[in-house]
């Protein structure tokens, strides 16, 4: 049976992971700059901030660098099943970067928690207790 549709632009899982490694290098070697006023000198000082890895960032990187869309590879479609493992690894690496960065205060912890569905859940159970446990319902006429 002949294959239908356009040919894949990513031929192998190794090529996909090499693209992700290139994204990590690009992202980590190009920090964002946060400017603040130096109280002593009165000058604006730039503070380099490490940029976190994101799935959206990787998708945009692939679009800009390789002129391709990678969302189909990550949607667990049957025709891309050989990419399941590498896509899972890429997602895990992105998540790990965000979580550890949030834990050490490198990234905003509350945003990291929301992006990765990490929130502390407190289960509350209300147990109804009578106001006057000594008085039974039938004692009202006594």
ABEGO torsion letter per residue (X at the ends): XBBBEBBBABABAAAAAAAAAAAAAAAAABBBBBBBBBAAAGBBBBBBBBBBBBAAAAAAAAAAAAGBBAAAAAAGBAAAAAAAAAAAAAAAAAAAAAAAAAAAGABBAAAAAAAAGBBBBBBBBBBBBBABAABBAAAAAX
